[in-house]
Amino acid sequence: MRALITSNNLVQISFLTALLADAGIKTMVLDSYTSIAEGSAGAIPRRLMVDSDDFERARRVLREAGEL
């Protein structure tokens, strides 16, 4: 797994997850629980992860959508 983006923006992470799902790329969001447990939604950024084999294709999808 590789981190595609790191962000505190939950809307952005949700949008990018949906965009990648439409392209057939599975994602995983890490650090959600840690961010909540810390007591501040913005204190610890979440990481949007993709499989290492999908990393370059995922970057291309986001770049073509104007998100990178």
All heavy atoms as TSV, in Angstrom:
chain	resi	resn	atom	element	x	y	z
A	1	MET	N	N	0.848	-1.178	0.000
A	1	MET	CA	C	0.000	0.000	0.000
A	1	MET	C	C	0.891	1.237	0.000
A	1	MET	O	O	1.937	1.243	0.622
A	1	MET	CB	C	-0.893	0.033	1.240
A	1	MET	CG	C	-1.859	-1.120	1.416
A	1	MET	SD	S	-3.262	-1.167	0.311
A	1	MET	CE	C	-4.231	0.206	0.776
A	2	ARG	N	N	0.427	2.249	-0.705
A	2	ARG	CA	C	1.147	3.520	-0.749
A	2	ARG	C	C	0.169	4.655	-0.517
A	2	ARG	O	O	-0.990	4.600	-0.946
A	2	ARG	CB	C	1.812	3.722	-2.110
A	2	ARG	CG	C	2.981	2.769	-2.326
A	2	ARG	CD	C	3.695	3.011	-3.609
A	2	ARG	NE	N	4.318	4.331	-3.650
A	2	ARG	CZ	C	4.934	4.812	-4.719
A	2	ARG	NH1	N	5.013	4.090	-5.824
A	2	ARG	NH2	N	5.479	6.016	-4.709
A	3	ALA	N	N	0.633	5.694	0.159
A	3	ALA	CA	C	-0.200	6.863	0.410
A	3	ALA	C	C	-0.294	7.702	-0.856
A	3	ALA	O	O	0.710	8.124	-1.411
A	3	ALA	CB	C	0.380	7.689	1.553
A	4	LEU	N	N	-1.501	7.928	-1.290
A	4	LEU	CA	C	-1.746	8.730	-2.476
A	4	LEU	C	C	-1.827	10.206	-2.106
A	4	LEU	O	O	-1.220	11.049	-2.749
A	4	LEU	CB	C	-3.036	8.270	-3.151
A	4	LEU	CG	C	-3.347	8.793	-4.521
A	4	LEU	CD1	C	-2.240	8.449	-5.511
A	4	LEU	CD2	C	-4.664	8.219	-5.016
A	5	ILE	N	N	-2.587	10.506	-1.059
A	5	ILE	CA	C	-2.656	11.865	-0.531
A	5	ILE	C	C	-2.766	11.802	0.989
A	5	ILE	O	O	-3.163	10.786	1.556
A	5	ILE	CB	C	-3.851	12.678	-1.083
A	5	ILE	CG1	C	-5.182	12.088	-0.618
A	5	ILE	CG2	C	-3.803	12.802	-2.583
A	5	ILE	CD1	C	-6.262	13.109	-0.489
A	6	THR	N	N	-2.440	12.896	1.615
A	6	THR	CA	C	-2.647	13.088	3.048
A	6	THR	C	C	-3.437	14.374	3.195
A	6	THR	O	O	-3.040	15.402	2.645
A	6	THR	CB	C	-1.298	13.210	3.784
A	6	THR	OG1	O	-0.541	12.029	3.523
A	6	THR	CG2	C	-1.492	13.358	5.274
A	7	SER	N	N	-4.551	14.307	3.924
A	7	SER	CA	C	-5.419	15.481	4.005
A	7	SER	C	C	-6.279	15.455	5.259
A	7	SER	O	O	-6.618	14.398	5.774
A	7	SER	CB	C	-6.327	15.528	2.767
A	7	SER	OG	O	-7.213	16.614	2.827
A	8	ASN	N	N	-6.639	16.650	5.705
A	8	ASN	CA	C	-7.616	16.813	6.789
A	8	ASN	C	C	-9.011	17.065	6.224
A	8	ASN	O	O	-9.969	17.144	6.971
A	8	ASN	CB	C	-7.237	17.992	7.684
A	8	ASN	CG	C	-6.012	17.704	8.500
A	8	ASN	OD1	O	-5.780	16.577	8.898
A	8	ASN	ND2	N	-5.215	18.718	8.738
A	9	ASN	N	N	-9.099	17.219	4.920
A	9	ASN	CA	C	-10.356	17.558	4.257
A	9	ASN	C	C	-11.153	16.279	3.979
A	9	ASN	O	O	-10.868	15.548	3.024
A	9	ASN	CB	C	-10.049	18.318	2.968
A	9	ASN	CG	C	-11.295	18.835	2.284
A	9	ASN	OD1	O	-12.376	18.282	2.429
A	9	ASN	ND2	N	-11.120	19.906	1.517
A	10	LEU	N	N	-12.172	16.032	4.805
A	10	LEU	CA	C	-12.966	14.809	4.668
A	10	LEU	C	C	-13.764	14.767	3.376
A	10	LEU	O	O	-13.965	13.700	2.795
A	10	LEU	CB	C	-13.904	14.662	5.859
A	10	LEU	CG	C	-13.234	14.593	7.231
A	10	LEU	CD1	C	-14.278	14.510	8.328
A	10	LEU	CD2	C	-12.294	13.425	7.294
A	11	VAL	N	N	-14.200	15.924	2.911
A	11	VAL	CA	C	-14.954	15.987	1.661
A	11	VAL	C	C	-14.040	15.604	0.491
A	11	VAL	O	O	-14.422	14.839	-0.388
A	11	VAL	CB	C	-15.574	17.384	1.456
A	11	VAL	CG1	C	-16.228	17.505	0.089
A	11	VAL	CG2	C	-16.581	17.687	2.553
A	12	GLN	N	N	-12.816	16.118	0.500
A	12	GLN	CA	C	-11.860	15.790	-0.549
A	12	GLN	C	C	-11.558	14.293	-0.557
A	12	GLN	O	O	-11.545	13.659	-1.617
A	12	GLN	CB	C	-10.563	16.573	-0.371
A	12	GLN	CG	C	-9.515	16.235	-1.416
A	12	GLN	CD	C	-8.153	16.816	-1.108
A	12	GLN	OE1	O	-7.788	16.965	0.060
A	12	GLN	NE2	N	-7.409	17.151	-2.147
A	13	ILE	N	N	-11.322	13.722	0.604
A	13	ILE	CA	C	-11.015	12.294	0.686
A	13	ILE	C	C	-12.191	11.464	0.172
A	13	ILE	O	O	-12.006	10.507	-0.576
A	13	ILE	CB	C	-10.628	11.894	2.118
A	13	ILE	CG1	C	-9.263	12.497	2.449
A	13	ILE	CG2	C	-10.609	10.379	2.287
A	13	ILE	CD1	C	-8.825	12.298	3.870
A	14	SER	N	N	-13.393	11.852	0.534
A	14	SER	CA	C	-14.583	11.139	0.068
A	14	SER	C	C	-14.716	11.240	-1.449
A	14	SER	O	O	-14.999	10.246	-2.126
A	14	SER	CB	C	-15.824	11.722	0.746
A	14	SER	OG	O	-16.986	11.100	0.278
A	15	PHE	N	N	-14.500	12.431	-1.993
A	15	PHE	CA	C	-14.593	12.636	-3.440
A	15	PHE	C	C	-13.537	11.814	-4.182
A	15	PHE	O	O	-13.836	11.138	-5.169
A	15	PHE	CB	C	-14.447	14.116	-3.783
A	15	PHE	CG	C	-14.395	14.378	-5.264
A	15	PHE	CD1	C	-15.514	14.187	-6.051
A	15	PHE	CD2	C	-13.221	14.794	-5.862
A	15	PHE	CE1	C	-15.467	14.404	-7.427
A	15	PHE	CE2	C	-13.161	15.022	-7.223
A	15	PHE	CZ	C	-14.287	14.827	-8.016
A	16	LEU	N	N	-12.305	11.859	-3.704
A	16	LEU	CA	C	-11.229	11.120	-4.364
A	16	LEU	C	C	-11.455	9.611	-4.278
A	16	LEU	O	O	-11.176	8.881	-5.228
A	16	LEU	CB	C	-9.877	11.497	-3.768
A	16	LEU	CG	C	-9.464	12.966	-3.942
A	16	LEU	CD1	C	-8.102	13.205	-3.314
A	16	LEU	CD2	C	-9.511	13.400	-5.378
A	17	THR	N	N	-11.980	9.157	-3.155
A	17	THR	CA	C	-12.310	7.736	-3.000
A	17	THR	C	C	-13.346	7.313	-4.042
A	17	THR	O	O	-13.205	6.269	-4.682
A	17	THR	CB	C	-12.820	7.458	-1.573
A	17	THR	OG1	O	-11.783	7.778	-0.650
A	17	THR	CG2	C	-13.216	6.008	-1.390
A	18	ALA	N	N	-14.381	8.138	-4.223
A	18	ALA	CA	C	-15.422	7.836	-5.212
A	18	ALA	C	C	-14.852	7.884	-6.632
A	18	ALA	O	O	-15.171	7.031	-7.465
A	18	ALA	CB	C	-16.579	8.815	-5.068
A	19	LEU	N	N	-14.013	8.868	-6.903
A	19	LEU	CA	C	-13.395	9.005	-8.220
A	19	LEU	C	C	-12.555	7.775	-8.556
A	19	LEU	O	O	-12.641	7.222	-9.659
A	19	LEU	CB	C	-12.528	10.265	-8.228
A	19	LEU	CG	C	-11.972	10.755	-9.543
A	19	LEU	CD1	C	-13.105	11.196	-10.460
A	19	LEU	CD2	C	-11.030	11.922	-9.294
A	20	LEU	N	N	-11.775	7.329	-7.596
A	20	LEU	CA	C	-10.934	6.154	-7.815
A	20	LEU	C	C	-11.763	4.874	-7.915
A	20	LEU	O	O	-11.458	3.988	-8.706
A	20	LEU	CB	C	-9.881	6.045	-6.716
A	20	LEU	CG	C	-8.831	7.167	-6.745
A	20	LEU	CD1	C	-8.013	7.156	-5.472
A	20	LEU	CD2	C	-7.957	7.072	-7.971
A	21	ALA	N	N	-12.824	4.786	-7.133
A	21	ALA	CA	C	-13.717	3.622	-7.208
A	21	ALA	C	C	-14.337	3.524	-8.597
A	21	ALA	O	O	-14.466	2.418	-9.150
A	21	ALA	CB	C	-14.794	3.702	-6.139
A	22	ASP	N	N	-14.715	4.663	-9.178
A	22	ASP	CA	C	-15.262	4.664	-10.540
A	22	ASP	C	C	-14.250	4.142	-11.554
A	22	ASP	O	O	-14.620	3.595	-12.585
A	22	ASP	CB	C	-15.709	6.068	-10.943
A	22	ASP	CG	C	-17.013	6.480	-10.294
A	22	ASP	OD1	O	-17.712	5.599	-9.740
A	22	ASP	OD2	O	-17.341	7.677	-10.335
A	23	ALA	N	N	-12.960	4.324	-11.254
A	23	ALA	CA	C	-11.893	3.841	-12.135
A	23	ALA	C	C	-11.501	2.400	-11.806
A	23	ALA	O	O	-10.578	1.856	-12.397
A	23	ALA	CB	C	-10.683	4.756	-12.031
A	24	GLY	N	N	-12.186	1.804	-10.815
A	24	GLY	CA	C	-11.899	0.418	-10.444
A	24	GLY	C	C	-10.703	0.259	-9.522
A	24	GLY	O	O	-10.124	-0.819	-9.435
A	25	ILE	N	N	-10.336	1.340	-8.833
A	25	ILE	CA	C	-9.184	1.306	-7.926
A	25	ILE	C	C	-9.686	1.306	-6.486
A	25	ILE	O	O	-10.407	2.216	-6.072
A	25	ILE	CB	C	-8.259	2.520	-8.169
A	25	ILE	CG1	C	-7.747	2.498	-9.607
A	25	ILE	CG2	C	-7.105	2.524	-7.172
A	25	ILE	CD1	C	-7.001	3.753	-10.020
A	26	LYS	N	N	-9.310	0.290	-5.738
A	26	LYS	CA	C	-9.713	0.186	-4.332
A	26	LYS	C	C	-8.823	1.078	-3.482
A	26	LYS	O	O	-7.618	1.186	-3.718
A	26	LYS	CB	C	-9.612	-1.251	-3.847
A	26	LYS	CG	C	-10.602	-2.168	-4.511
A	26	LYS	CD	C	-10.498	-3.571	-3.974
A	26	LYS	CE	C	-11.496	-4.459	-4.699
A	26	LYS	NZ	N	-11.456	-5.824	-4.213
A	27	THR	N	N	-9.432	1.699	-2.486
A	27	THR	CA	C	-8.702	2.587	-1.584
A	27	THR	C	C	-8.949	2.190	-0.133
A	27	THR	O	O	-9.885	1.453	0.167
A	27	THR	CB	C	-9.147	4.054	-1.761
A	27	THR	OG1	O	-10.536	4.162	-1.431
A	27	THR	CG2	C	-8.917	4.550	-3.171
A	28	MET	N	N	-8.123	2.731	0.727
A	28	MET	CA	C	-8.288	2.560	2.162
A	28	MET	C	C	-7.873	3.892	2.807
A	28	MET	O	O	-6.881	4.494	2.406
A	28	MET	CB	C	-7.393	1.436	2.678
A	28	MET	CG	C	-7.486	1.225	4.180
A	28	MET	SD	S	-6.351	-0.066	4.752
A	28	MET	CE	C	-7.063	-1.488	3.966
A	29	VAL	N	N	-8.662	4.347	3.782
A	29	VAL	CA	C	-8.326	5.571	4.494
A	29	VAL	C	C	-7.750	5.180	5.850
A	29	VAL	O	O	-8.397	4.488	6.637
A	29	VAL	CB	C	-9.556	6.486	4.671
A	29	VAL	CG1	C	-9.193	7.733	5.461
A	29	VAL	CG2	C	-10.142	6.860	3.317
A	30	LEU	N	N	-6.520	5.607	6.099
A	30	LEU	CA	C	-5.861	5.320	7.368
A	30	LEU	C	C	-5.840	6.561	8.251
A	30	LEU	O	O	-5.884	7.685	7.755
A	30	LEU	CB	C	-4.424	4.848	7.128
A	30	LEU	CG	C	-4.252	3.562	6.337
A	30	LEU	CD1	C	-2.771	3.200	6.258
A	30	LEU	CD2	C	-5.028	2.416	6.951
A	31	ASP	N	N	-5.763	6.354	9.525
A	31	ASP	CA	C	-5.645	7.385	10.556
A	31	ASP	C	C	-6.964	8.071	10.899
A	31	ASP	O	O	-6.967	9.062	11.620
A	31	ASP	CB	C	-4.585	8.440	10.196
A	31	ASP	CG	C	-3.225	7.817	9.971
A	31	ASP	OD1	O	-2.884	6.868	10.708
A	31	ASP	OD2	O	-2.511	8.256	9.065
A	32	SER	N	N	-8.097	7.551	10.424
A	32	SER	CA	C	-9.388	8.146	10.775
A	32	SER	C	C	-9.643	8.042	12.275
A	32	SER	O	O	-10.012	9.018	12.918
A	32	SER	CB	C	-10.522	7.462	10.022
A	32	SER	OG	O	-10.428	7.733	8.660
A	33	TYR	N	N	-9.448	6.853	12.814
A	33	TYR	CA	C	-9.705	6.654	14.236
A	33	TYR	C	C	-8.748	7.490	15.088
A	33	TYR	O	O	-9.147	8.105	16.069
A	33	TYR	CB	C	-9.594	5.178	14.626
A	33	TYR	CG	C	-9.812	4.972	16.102
A	33	TYR	CD1	C	-11.098	5.017	16.628
A	33	TYR	CD2	C	-8.743	4.781	16.969
A	33	TYR	CE1	C	-11.305	4.855	17.984
A	33	TYR	CE2	C	-8.954	4.625	18.330
A	33	TYR	CZ	C	-10.227	4.660	18.827
A	33	TYR	OH	O	-10.432	4.521	20.163
A	34	THR	N	N	-7.496	7.525	14.709
A	34	THR	CA	C	-6.505	8.295	15.464
A	34	THR	C	C	-6.875	9.764	15.494
A	34	THR	O	O	-6.761	10.428	16.525
A	34	THR	CB	C	-5.098	8.121	14.848
A	34	THR	OG1	O	-4.806	6.731	14.780
A	34	THR	CG2	C	-4.041	8.825	15.658
A	35	SER	N	N	-7.342	10.276	14.366
A	35	SER	CA	C	-7.744	11.671	14.292
A	35	SER	C	C	-8.919	11.961	15.226
A	35	SER	O	O	-8.935	12.966	15.920
A	35	SER	CB	C	-8.119	12.035	12.855
A	35	SER	OG	O	-8.453	13.390	12.760
A	36	ILE	N	N	-9.884	11.043	15.258
A	36	ILE	CA	C	-11.049	11.212	16.125
A	36	ILE	C	C	-10.642	11.074	17.593
A	36	ILE	O	O	-11.044	11.861	18.446
A	36	ILE	CB	C	-12.142	10.192	15.761
A	36	ILE	CG1	C	-12.696	10.521	14.378
A	36	ILE	CG2	C	-13.256	10.177	16.802
A	36	ILE	CD1	C	-13.548	9.414	13.778
A	37	ALA	N	N	-9.821	10.069	17.891
A	37	ALA	CA	C	-9.401	9.823	19.275
A	37	ALA	C	C	-8.578	10.982	19.827
A	37	ALA	O	O	-8.599	11.240	21.026
A	37	ALA	CB	C	-8.593	8.527	19.358
A	38	GLU	N	N	-7.860	11.671	18.962
A	38	GLU	CA	C	-7.056	12.818	19.379
A	38	GLU	C	C	-7.952	13.967	19.835
A	38	GLU	O	O	-7.510	14.854	20.543
A	38	GLU	CB	C	-6.145	13.256	18.220
A	38	GLU	CG	C	-5.196	14.360	18.533
A	38	GLU	CD	C	-4.157	13.982	19.582
A	38	GLU	OE1	O	-3.824	12.795	19.729
A	38	GLU	OE2	O	-3.691	14.901	20.280
A	39	GLY	N	N	-9.222	13.942	19.414
A	39	GLY	CA	C	-10.158	14.959	19.873
A	39	GLY	C	C	-10.326	16.124	18.925
A	39	GLY	O	O	-11.099	17.029	19.177
A	40	SER	N	N	-9.630	16.115	17.824
A	40	SER	CA	C	-9.757	17.191	16.856
A	40	SER	C	C	-9.710	16.594	15.461
A	40	SER	O	O	-8.746	15.927	15.105
A	40	SER	CB	C	-8.623	18.204	17.033
A	40	SER	OG	O	-8.680	19.171	16.008
A	41	ALA	N	N	-10.739	16.865	14.684
A	41	ALA	CA	C	-10.813	16.286	13.343
A	41	ALA	C	C	-9.674	16.754	12.449
A	41	ALA	O	O	-9.326	16.098	11.485
A	41	ALA	CB	C	-12.150	16.619	12.696
A	42	GLY	N	N	-9.065	17.887	12.757
A	42	GLY	CA	C	-8.013	18.417	11.908
A	42	GLY	C	C	-6.611	18.240	12.439
A	42	GLY	O	O	-5.647	18.644	11.800
A	43	ALA	N	N	-6.466	17.630	13.602
A	43	ALA	CA	C	-5.143	17.534	14.221
A	43	ALA	C	C	-4.235	16.526	13.522
A	43	ALA	O	O	-3.052	16.762	13.357
A	43	ALA	CB	C	-5.270	17.169	15.689
A	44	ILE	N	N	-4.795	15.423	13.107
A	44	ILE	CA	C	-4.000	14.366	12.472
A	44	ILE	C	C	-4.590	14.099	11.091
A	44	ILE	O	O	-5.739	13.682	10.979
A	44	ILE	CB	C	-4.010	13.079	13.318
A	44	ILE	CG1	C	-3.366	13.361	14.658
A	44	ILE	CG2	C	-3.295	11.948	12.583
A	44	ILE	CD1	C	-3.436	12.228	15.636
A	45	PRO	N	N	-3.832	14.338	10.052
A	45	PRO	CA	C	-4.373	14.122	8.706
A	45	PRO	C	C	-4.589	12.636	8.412
A	45	PRO	O	O	-3.893	11.781	8.937
A	45	PRO	CB	C	-3.304	14.707	7.783
A	45	PRO	CG	C	-2.080	14.841	8.601
A	45	PRO	CD	C	-2.483	14.865	10.039
A	46	ARG	N	N	-5.570	12.392	7.588
A	46	ARG	CA	C	-5.868	11.028	7.145
A	46	ARG	C	C	-5.082	10.747	5.870
A	46	ARG	O	O	-4.803	11.653	5.091
A	46	ARG	CB	C	-7.364	10.897	6.886
A	46	ARG	CG	C	-8.164	10.950	8.173
A	46	ARG	CD	C	-9.619	11.277	7.866
A	46	ARG	NE	N	-10.461	11.156	9.031
A	46	ARG	CZ	C	-10.697	12.127	9.888
A	46	ARG	NH1	N	-10.138	13.307	9.729
A	46	ARG	NH2	N	-11.493	11.932	10.925
A	47	ARG	N	N	-4.757	9.467	5.658
A	47	ARG	CA	C	-4.017	9.058	4.461
A	47	ARG	C	C	-4.911	8.219	3.572
A	47	ARG	O	O	-5.509	7.252	4.029
A	47	ARG	CB	C	-2.785	8.238	4.847
A	47	ARG	CG	C	-1.743	9.035	5.594
A	47	ARG	CD	C	-0.592	8.169	6.008
A	47	ARG	NE	N	-1.027	7.304	7.125
A	47	ARG	CZ	C	-0.386	6.206	7.509
A	47	ARG	NH1	N	0.713	5.823	6.890
A	47	ARG	NH2	N	-0.837	5.493	8.513
A	48	LEU	N	N	-4.991	8.605	2.301
A	48	LEU	CA	C	-5.722	7.834	1.307
A	48	LEU	C	C	-4.730	6.888	0.658
A	48	LEU	O	O	-3.793	7.320	-0.024
A	48	LEU	CB	C	-6.367	8.753	0.263
A	48	LEU	CG	C	-7.208	8.055	-0.797
A	48	LEU	CD1	C	-8.395	7.322	-0.163
A	48	LEU	CD2	C	-7.695	9.055	-1.827
A	49	MET	N	N	-4.917	5.598	0.888
A	49	MET	CA	C	-3.979	4.579	0.448
A	49	MET	C	C	-4.539	3.805	-0.743
A	49	MET	O	O	-5.748	3.598	-0.839
A	49	MET	CB	C	-3.720	3.595	1.595
A	49	MET	CG	C	-3.303	4.225	2.903
A	49	MET	SD	S	-1.693	5.003	2.849
A	49	MET	CE	C	-0.644	3.568	2.778
A	50	VAL	N	N	-3.628	3.398	-1.619
A	50	VAL	CA	C	-3.973	2.510	-2.730
A	50	VAL	C	C	-2.933	1.403	-2.784
A	50	VAL	O	O	-1.821	1.557	-2.268
A	50	VAL	CB	C	-4.037	3.241	-4.088
A	50	VAL	CG1	C	-5.143	4.271	-4.097
A	50	VAL	CG2	C	-2.714	3.869	-4.452
A	51	ASP	N	N	-3.284	0.312	-3.419
A	51	ASP	CA	C	-2.337	-0.779	-3.610
A	51	ASP	C	C	-1.149	-0.267	-4.427
A	51	ASP	O	O	-1.314	0.550	-5.331
A	51	ASP	CB	C	-3.031	-1.931	-4.341
A	51	ASP	CG	C	-2.171	-3.163	-4.388
A	51	ASP	OD1	O	-2.197	-3.943	-3.433
A	51	ASP	OD2	O	-1.461	-3.310	-5.405
A	52	SER	N	N	0.023	-0.742	-4.102
A	52	SER	CA	C	1.241	-0.300	-4.801
A	52	SER	C	C	1.142	-0.504	-6.309
A	52	SER	O	O	1.633	0.319	-7.083
A	52	SER	CB	C	2.463	-1.041	-4.265
A	52	SER	OG	O	2.662	-0.721	-2.909
A	53	ASP	N	N	0.479	-1.579	-6.727
A	53	ASP	CA	C	0.335	-1.853	-8.157
A	53	ASP	C	C	-0.584	-0.844	-8.851
A	53	ASP	O	O	-0.492	-0.657	-10.063
A	53	ASP	CB	C	-0.214	-3.260	-8.386
A	53	ASP	CG	C	0.764	-4.340	-7.945
A	53	ASP	OD1	O	1.978	-4.046	-7.858
A	53	ASP	OD2	O	0.315	-5.471	-7.695
A	54	ASP	N	N	-1.478	-0.199	-8.098
A	54	ASP	CA	C	-2.424	0.771	-8.661
A	54	ASP	C	C	-1.970	2.215	-8.498
A	54	ASP	O	O	-2.645	3.134	-8.964
A	54	ASP	CB	C	-3.797	0.629	-7.989
A	54	ASP	CG	C	-4.485	-0.674	-8.338
A	54	ASP	OD1	O	-4.274	-1.168	-9.457
A	54	ASP	OD2	O	-5.235	-1.196	-7.479
A	55	PHE	N	N	-0.838	2.426	-7.837
A	55	PHE	CA	C	-0.424	3.783	-7.467
A	55	PHE	C	C	-0.293	4.727	-8.667
A	55	PHE	O	O	-0.876	5.817	-8.672
A	55	PHE	CB	C	0.890	3.742	-6.680
A	55	PHE	CG	C	1.332	5.074	-6.188
A	55	PHE	CD1	C	0.723	5.660	-5.088
A	55	PHE	CD2	C	2.358	5.759	-6.826
A	55	PHE	CE1	C	1.123	6.900	-4.625
A	55	PHE	CE2	C	2.767	7.004	-6.364
A	55	PHE	CZ	C	2.149	7.569	-5.264
A	56	GLU	N	N	0.439	4.328	-9.680
A	56	GLU	CA	C	0.655	5.213	-10.835
A	56	GLU	C	C	-0.647	5.469	-11.587
A	56	GLU	O	O	-0.911	6.594	-12.020
A	56	GLU	CB	C	1.726	4.652	-11.773
A	56	GLU	CG	C	3.120	4.681	-11.190
A	56	GLU	CD	C	3.574	6.073	-10.753
A	56	GLU	OE1	O	3.212	7.066	-11.425
A	56	GLU	OE2	O	4.280	6.161	-9.732
A	57	ARG	N	N	-1.474	4.447	-11.723
A	57	ARG	CA	C	-2.766	4.630	-12.399
A	57	ARG	C	C	-3.671	5.549	-11.587
A	57	ARG	O	O	-4.350	6.423	-12.138
A	57	ARG	CB	C	-3.447	3.271	-12.615
A	57	ARG	CG	C	-4.688	3.365	-13.471
A	57	ARG	CD	C	-5.131	2.000	-13.969
A	57	ARG	NE	N	-5.524	1.106	-12.905
A	57	ARG	CZ	C	-6.788	0.839	-12.576
A	57	ARG	NH1	N	-7.775	1.388	-13.254
A	57	ARG	NH2	N	-7.065	0.004	-11.601
A	58	ALA	N	N	-3.649	5.412	-10.269
A	58	ALA	CA	C	-4.446	6.278	-9.402
A	58	ALA	C	C	-3.989	7.727	-9.524
A	58	ALA	O	O	-4.806	8.648	-9.610
A	58	ALA	CB	C	-4.354	5.807	-7.954
A	59	ARG	N	N	-2.673	7.947	-9.544
A	59	ARG	CA	C	-2.156	9.314	-9.722
A	59	ARG	C	C	-2.602	9.893	-11.063
A	59	ARG	O	O	-2.964	11.056	-11.153
A	59	ARG	CB	C	-0.637	9.330	-9.609
A	59	ARG	CG	C	-0.160	9.161	-8.166
A	59	ARG	CD	C	1.334	9.297	-8.018
A	59	ARG	NE	N	1.911	10.482	-8.612
A	59	ARG	CZ	C	1.956	11.694	-8.047
A	59	ARG	NH1	N	1.444	11.853	-6.854
A	59	ARG	NH2	N	2.531	12.696	-8.658
A	60	ARG	N	N	-2.594	9.061	-12.097
A	60	ARG	CA	C	-3.020	9.514	-13.427
A	60	ARG	C	C	-4.504	9.903	-13.410
A	60	ARG	O	O	-4.887	10.946	-13.947
A	60	ARG	CB	C	-2.745	8.436	-14.459
A	60	ARG	CG	C	-3.025	8.873	-15.881
A	60	ARG	CD	C	-2.595	7.863	-16.939
A	60	ARG	NE	N	-3.104	6.520	-16.692
A	60	ARG	CZ	C	-2.371	5.475	-16.317
A	60	ARG	NH1	N	-1.068	5.614	-16.126
A	60	ARG	NH2	N	-2.902	4.291	-16.129
A	61	VAL	N	N	-5.332	9.082	-12.757
A	61	VAL	CA	C	-6.766	9.377	-12.662
A	61	VAL	C	C	-6.983	10.711	-11.957
A	61	VAL	O	O	-7.760	11.569	-12.420
A	61	VAL	CB	C	-7.522	8.243	-11.923
A	61	VAL	CG1	C	-8.935	8.665	-11.549
A	61	VAL	CG2	C	-7.541	6.980	-12.771
A	62	LEU	N	N	-6.291	10.925	-10.845
A	62	LEU	CA	C	-6.448	12.176	-10.105
A	62	LEU	C	C	-5.902	13.364	-10.888
A	62	LEU	O	O	-6.486	14.455	-10.877
A	62	LEU	CB	C	-5.778	12.079	-8.744
A	62	LEU	CG	C	-6.349	11.031	-7.782
A	62	LEU	CD1	C	-5.704	11.172	-6.410
A	62	LEU	CD2	C	-7.857	11.125	-7.683
A	63	ARG	N	N	-4.795	13.176	-11.563
A	63	ARG	CA	C	-4.207	14.257	-12.361
A	63	ARG	C	C	-5.159	14.648	-13.494
A	63	ARG	O	O	-5.386	15.838	-13.746
A	63	ARG	CB	C	-2.856	13.815	-12.915
A	63	ARG	CG	C	-1.974	14.942	-13.400
A	63	ARG	CD	C	-0.540	14.546	-13.723
A	63	ARG	NE	N	-0.306	13.174	-14.138
A	63	ARG	CZ	C	0.248	12.225	-13.366
A	63	ARG	NH1	N	0.631	12.503	-12.140
A	63	ARG	NH2	N	0.426	11.005	-13.822
A	64	GLU	N	N	-5.745	13.653	-14.180
A	64	GLU	CA	C	-6.684	13.941	-15.268
A	64	GLU	C	C	-7.949	14.635	-14.771
A	64	GLU	O	O	-8.577	15.380	-15.520
A	64	GLU	CB	C	-7.030	12.645	-16.004
A	64	GLU	CG	C	-5.881	12.102	-16.835
A	64	GLU	CD	C	-6.165	10.735	-17.421
A	64	GLU	OE1	O	-7.251	10.167	-17.196
A	64	GLU	OE2	O	-5.256	10.206	-18.105
A	65	ALA	N	N	-8.303	14.394	-13.508
A	65	ALA	CA	C	-9.473	15.045	-12.923
A	65	ALA	C	C	-9.124	16.412	-12.331
A	65	ALA	O	O	-9.994	17.098	-11.793
A	65	ALA	CB	C	-10.061	14.154	-11.837
A	66	GLY	N	N	-7.850	16.791	-12.407
A	66	GLY	CA	C	-7.435	18.087	-11.884
A	66	GLY	C	C	-7.285	18.113	-10.374
A	66	GLY	O	O	-7.316	19.163	-9.756
A	67	GLU	N	N	-7.090	16.949	-9.777
A	67	GLU	CA	C	-6.993	16.857	-8.319
A	67	GLU	C	C	-5.566	16.717	-7.797
A	67	GLU	O	O	-5.349	16.636	-6.606
A	67	GLU	CB	C	-7.845	15.689	-7.814
A	67	GLU	CG	C	-9.335	15.881	-8.033
A	67	GLU	CD	C	-9.882	17.064	-7.246
A	67	GLU	OE1	O	-9.453	17.296	-6.103
A	67	GLU	OE2	O	-10.756	17.744	-7.793
A	68	LEU	N	N	-4.585	16.652	-8.685
A	68	LEU	CA	C	-3.185	16.604	-8.273
A	68	LEU	C	C	-2.416	17.722	-8.903
A	68	LEU	O	O	-2.675	18.164	-9.952
A	68	LEU	CB	C	-2.524	15.280	-8.664
A	68	LEU	CG	C	-2.730	14.101	-7.763
A	68	LEU	CD1	C	-1.927	12.918	-8.239
A	68	LEU	CD2	C	-2.376	14.379	-6.321
